[in-house]
Amino acid sequence: MKIAVRGGHNFNVPGSHGLIDETTEGRKIKDSLIKYLKSIGHNILDVTPPDSYNTSNSDLSYGVNKANSWGADLFISCHFNNAYSSYNGALGSEVLVYDSSFKEANSAMAALASLGFKNRGVKARPTLYELRNTTMPSMIIETCFVEATEDVALYKRLGPDLISKTIAEYISGKKVPSKPDNNTPDTSNKELWEVSISGEIVKELQRELNIQANANLVVDGYFGTETLNKCIIVMEGASGNLTKIIQKRLIALNYSLGAYGADEVFGSSTKNAIIKFQKDRKLTADGIVGKDTWRELFKK
């Protein structure tokens, strides 16, 4: 797919500023999104205007005209939102489209929600310049609100690279390719539930996903593809039942969590245990529990 990607605003026509700066962070999201979309196999054109474009109209028309002339199949503009001078709490993410939603816009919104951002949905904004002047399906991704304390805290914990990677994978329906593993590949044709543990701990996970992520899983105690697909990212700073389930699995697999054990708090001890577990399983050792780590935690 030919995808035109634009970083919203420029430093002569700046975006919103709060606890973080929209233009600065939007560039980070844009750069990482381009990197991961390319790695998946898409043909990408960066249509971000240079800073020499010093009016709002020239800034906006640059990206739109580039995307139209190139014949892009999809246009993505990377932004951050702003509603108040300050806000103590979470406001969340939204994706803006011209009139009706489409698959990639729904996928981008689902990606942000999977990372823990409040889901504000896909919204029609037919008056916005980028959406009404592009000739292909177009979306503006509003990652989060620059003034919302919980939004910004989550954004900083996740980082723009992971956020962009998740958006790229959800939009594409493909995983970002990893470096080849020289170990003997698993050629088993067994289903995931056949090679995973089952029982009460899986039921605990399914119940909690139903509560936290509206997963609508059948609580049957079998860790299959449907359960894995509903698992959300958990990382340092989290607390509650999902963290406790992760800690229980680590302890069951003989990883030490220190004196506090399964205390429902994802602190440094839990992060360090996850990193060691990921290294042992030849996963990316980032201390973040994503789908690959969930799968390994529940493997027999």
C-alpha positions as CSV (number, residue, x, y, z in Angstrom):
1,M,0.0,0.0,0.0
2,K,1.2,3.5,-0.8
3,I,0.8,5.5,2.4
4,A,1.6,9.2,2.8
5,V,2.5,10.1,6.4
6,R,2.6,13.7,7.8
7,G,3.8,15.1,11.1
8,G,1.3,17.6,12.2
9,H,2.3,21.3,12.1
10,N,5.9,22.6,12.0
11,F,8.1,24.7,14.3
12,N,7.1,27.9,12.5
13,V,3.4,26.9,12.6
14,P,3.4,25.1,16.0
15,G,0.8,22.8,17.4
16,S,-0.5,22.7,21.0
17,H,1.7,22.9,24.0
18,G,1.0,21.5,27.5
19,L,2.9,19.0,29.5
20,I,4.4,17.9,26.2
21,D,4.8,19.7,22.8
22,E,2.6,18.5,20.0
23,T,5.0,19.4,17.2
24,T,8.0,17.7,18.9
25,E,6.2,14.6,19.8
26,G,4.3,14.4,16.6
27,R,7.6,14.2,14.7
28,K,8.6,11.3,16.9
29,I,5.4,9.4,16.2
30,K,5.7,10.2,12.5
31,D,9.3,9.0,12.2
32,S,8.7,5.7,14.0
33,L,5.4,5.1,12.2
34,I,7.2,5.5,8.8
35,K,10.0,3.1,10.0
36,Y,7.6,0.4,11.0
37,L,5.2,0.7,8.1
38,K,8.2,0.4,5.7
39,S,9.5,-2.7,7.6
40,I,6.1,-4.4,7.1
41,G,6.4,-3.7,3.3
42,H,4.4,-0.6,2.6
43,N,5.6,2.1,0.2
44,I,5.8,5.3,2.3
45,L,6.1,9.0,1.4
46,D,6.9,11.5,4.2
47,V,4.8,14.6,3.4
48,T,5.7,16.6,6.4
49,P,6.4,20.2,5.5
50,P,9.7,21.9,6.2
51,D,9.9,24.7,8.7
52,S,10.2,27.2,5.9
53,Y,6.4,26.9,5.4
54,N,5.4,29.6,7.9
55,T,1.6,29.9,7.4
56,S,-1.1,27.5,8.4
57,N,-2.4,27.2,4.9
58,S,1.0,26.5,3.3
59,D,1.8,24.0,6.1
60,L,-1.4,22.1,5.5
61,S,-1.5,22.3,1.7
62,Y,2.1,21.0,1.4
63,G,1.3,17.5,2.8
64,V,-2.1,17.3,1.0
65,N,-0.7,18.2,-2.4
66,K,2.2,15.8,-2.1
67,A,-0.1,12.9,-1.1
68,N,-2.5,13.7,-3.9
69,S,0.2,14.1,-6.6
70,W,1.9,10.8,-5.5
71,G,-1.4,8.9,-5.7
72,A,-1.3,7.6,-2.1
73,D,-3.8,4.9,-1.1
74,L,-3.9,6.2,2.5
75,F,-3.0,9.5,4.2
76,I,-2.1,9.6,7.9
77,S,-1.5,12.8,9.8
78,C,0.1,12.5,13.3
79,H,-1.2,14.9,15.9
80,F,-1.8,15.4,19.6
81,N,-5.0,16.9,21.1
82,N,-5.7,19.8,23.4
83,A,-8.9,21.0,25.1
84,Y,-8.0,22.7,28.3
85,S,-5.2,24.8,29.8
86,S,-4.7,21.9,32.2
87,Y,-6.4,18.6,33.1
88,N,-5.9,16.2,36.0
89,G,-6.8,12.8,34.6
90,A,-7.2,11.0,31.3
91,L,-8.9,12.3,28.2
92,G,-7.7,9.7,25.7
93,S,-7.2,9.2,22.0
94,E,-9.3,9.6,18.9
95,V,-9.0,9.2,15.2
96,L,-10.6,11.8,12.9
97,V,-11.9,11.0,9.4
98,Y,-13.8,13.0,6.7
99,D,-17.3,11.5,7.1
100,S,-17.4,7.7,7.6
101,S,-14.9,5.4,9.2
102,F,-12.8,2.8,7.3
103,K,-10.8,-0.3,8.3
104,E,-7.4,1.5,8.8
105,A,-9.0,4.2,10.9
106,N,-10.7,1.7,13.1
107,S,-7.5,-0.2,13.4
108,A,-5.5,2.8,14.5
109,M,-8.0,3.6,17.2
110,A,-8.0,0.0,18.4
111,A,-4.2,0.1,18.6
112,L,-4.2,3.1,20.8
113,A,-6.9,1.6,23.0
114,S,-4.9,-1.6,23.3
115,L,-2.1,0.4,24.8
116,G,-4.3,1.8,27.6
117,F,-5.5,5.1,26.2
118,K,-9.1,6.0,26.8
119,N,-11.0,5.2,23.6
120,R,-12.8,8.3,22.3
121,G,-13.6,6.6,19.0
122,V,-13.4,7.4,15.3
123,K,-15.1,10.8,14.6
124,A,-16.2,12.6,11.4
125,R,-14.6,16.0,11.0
126,P,-15.5,17.0,7.3
127,T,-14.4,20.6,7.8
128,L,-10.7,19.8,8.5
129,Y,-8.4,20.8,5.7
130,E,-6.4,17.6,5.5
131,L,-9.5,15.4,5.4
132,R,-11.6,17.4,2.9
133,N,-8.8,18.0,0.4
134,T,-7.1,14.6,0.2
135,T,-8.3,12.3,-2.6
136,M,-7.7,9.1,-0.7
137,P,-9.0,7.7,2.6
138,S,-7.4,9.9,5.2
139,M,-7.1,10.0,9.0
140,I,-5.8,12.3,11.7
141,I,-4.5,10.3,14.6
142,E,-4.8,12.3,17.9
143,T,-2.5,10.3,20.0
144,C,-3.5,11.8,23.4
145,F,-4.1,15.2,25.1
146,V,-1.0,17.3,25.8
147,E,-2.5,18.7,29.0
148,A,-4.0,15.6,30.5
149,T,-1.8,14.3,33.3
150,E,-2.7,10.6,32.9
151,D,-2.5,10.7,29.1
152,V,1.0,12.2,29.2
153,A,2.2,9.8,31.9
154,L,1.0,6.8,29.8
155,Y,2.5,8.3,26.7
156,K,5.9,8.7,28.4
157,R,5.8,5.2,29.8
158,L,5.0,3.7,26.4
159,G,7.2,6.0,24.3
160,P,6.5,7.0,20.7
161,D,8.4,4.0,19.3
162,L,6.1,1.4,20.8
163,I,3.0,3.4,20.1
164,S,3.9,3.8,16.4
165,K,4.9,0.1,16.2
166,T,1.5,-0.9,17.5
167,I,-0.4,1.4,15.2
168,A,1.6,0.1,12.2
169,E,0.9,-3.5,13.1
170,Y,-2.9,-2.9,13.7
171,I,-3.2,-0.9,10.4
172,S,-1.4,-3.6,8.4
173,G,-2.8,-6.6,10.1
174,K,0.9,-7.9,10.2
175,K,3.6,-8.0,12.8
176,V,6.8,-6.0,12.4
177,P,9.4,-8.5,11.3
178,S,11.9,-9.4,13.9
179,K,15.5,-10.4,13.3
180,P,15.9,-14.0,12.1
181,D,16.4,-16.4,14.9
182,N,19.0,-19.1,14.2
183,N,17.4,-21.5,16.6
184,T,15.4,-24.4,15.2
185,P,11.9,-23.1,14.5
186,D,8.9,-24.6,16.0
187,T,7.3,-26.6,13.3
188,S,4.4,-27.9,15.4
189,N,0.9,-27.7,13.9
190,K,-0.7,-27.7,17.4
191,E,-3.2,-25.0,18.3
192,L,-2.1,-22.4,20.9
193,W,-4.4,-23.9,23.6
194,E,-2.8,-27.3,23.2
195,V,0.7,-26.0,24.0
196,S,-0.5,-23.6,26.8
197,I,-1.4,-24.2,30.4
198,S,-5.1,-24.3,31.4
199,G,-7.1,-24.0,34.5
200,E,-7.9,-21.4,37.2
201,I,-5.1,-19.0,36.4
202,V,-6.3,-18.7,32.8
203,K,-9.9,-18.2,34.1
204,E,-8.6,-15.4,36.3
205,L,-6.9,-13.8,33.2
206,Q,-10.1,-14.2,31.1
207,R,-12.3,-12.6,33.8
208,E,-10.0,-9.7,34.3
209,L,-9.7,-9.0,30.5
210,N,-13.5,-9.1,30.3
211,I,-13.6,-6.4,33.0
212,Q,-10.7,-4.2,31.9
213,A,-10.8,-4.6,28.1
214,N,-14.4,-5.6,27.5
215,A,-13.0,-8.7,25.9
216,N,-16.2,-10.8,25.9
217,L,-14.2,-13.9,26.4
218,V,-15.7,-17.3,27.4
219,V,-14.2,-18.0,30.8
220,D,-13.3,-21.6,30.0
221,G,-9.7,-21.8,31.4
222,Y,-8.1,-22.5,28.0
223,F,-5.4,-20.1,26.8
224,G,-6.1,-20.0,23.1
225,T,-5.8,-17.5,20.3
226,E,-8.9,-15.6,21.3
227,T,-7.6,-15.0,24.8
228,L,-4.1,-14.0,23.6
229,N,-5.6,-11.6,21.1
230,K,-7.4,-9.8,23.9
231,C,-4.3,-9.5,26.2
232,I,-3.3,-5.9,26.7
233,I,0.1,-4.4,27.2
234,V,1.2,-4.2,30.9
235,M,4.3,-2.4,32.0
236,E,6.1,-0.7,34.9
237,G,3.7,1.6,36.8
238,A,0.7,-0.7,36.4
239,S,-1.1,-2.2,39.3
240,G,-4.1,-4.5,39.9
241,N,-5.2,-8.0,39.0
242,L,-3.5,-8.3,35.6
243,T,-0.2,-7.4,37.2
244,K,-0.8,-10.0,39.9
245,I,-1.6,-12.7,37.3
246,I,1.7,-11.9,35.6
247,Q,3.5,-12.1,38.9
248,K,1.9,-15.5,39.7
249,R,3.1,-16.9,36.4
250,L,6.6,-15.6,37.0
251,I,6.7,-17.2,40.4
252,A,5.4,-20.4,39.0
253,L,8.2,-20.4,36.5
254,N,10.8,-19.8,39.3
255,Y,11.5,-16.1,38.7
256,S,12.1,-14.2,41.9
257,L,10.1,-11.0,42.6
258,G,11.9,-10.2,45.8
259,A,10.4,-9.8,49.2
260,Y,7.0,-8.5,48.0
261,G,6.0,-11.4,45.8
262,A,2.7,-11.1,43.9
263,D,1.7,-7.7,45.4
264,E,-0.2,-6.4,42.3
265,V,2.3,-3.6,41.8
266,F,4.4,-3.6,38.6
267,G,7.6,-2.1,40.1
268,S,11.2,-2.6,39.4
269,S,11.4,-6.1,40.8
270,T,8.6,-7.3,38.4
271,K,10.2,-5.4,35.5
272,N,13.6,-7.0,36.2
273,A,12.0,-10.5,36.4
274,I,10.2,-9.9,33.1
275,I,13.4,-8.8,31.4
276,K,15.2,-11.9,32.6
277,F,12.2,-14.1,31.5
278,Q,12.3,-12.4,28.1
279,K,16.0,-12.9,27.7
280,D,15.6,-16.6,28.6
281,R,12.8,-17.0,26.0
282,K,14.8,-15.0,23.4
283,L,12.2,-12.2,23.3
284,T,12.8,-8.5,23.1
285,A,14.0,-7.7,26.6
286,D,12.2,-4.5,27.3
287,G,10.3,-5.3,30.5
288,I,7.0,-4.8,28.8
289,V,4.4,-7.5,28.8
290,G,3.0,-7.6,25.2
291,K,1.4,-10.5,23.3
292,D,4.7,-12.4,22.7
293,T,5.5,-12.3,26.4
294,W,1.9,-13.2,27.4
295,R,2.1,-16.2,25.1
296,E,5.4,-17.4,26.7
297,L,4.1,-16.8,30.2
298,F,1.3,-19.3,29.6
299,K,3.2,-21.8,27.6
300,K,3.5,-25.3,29.1
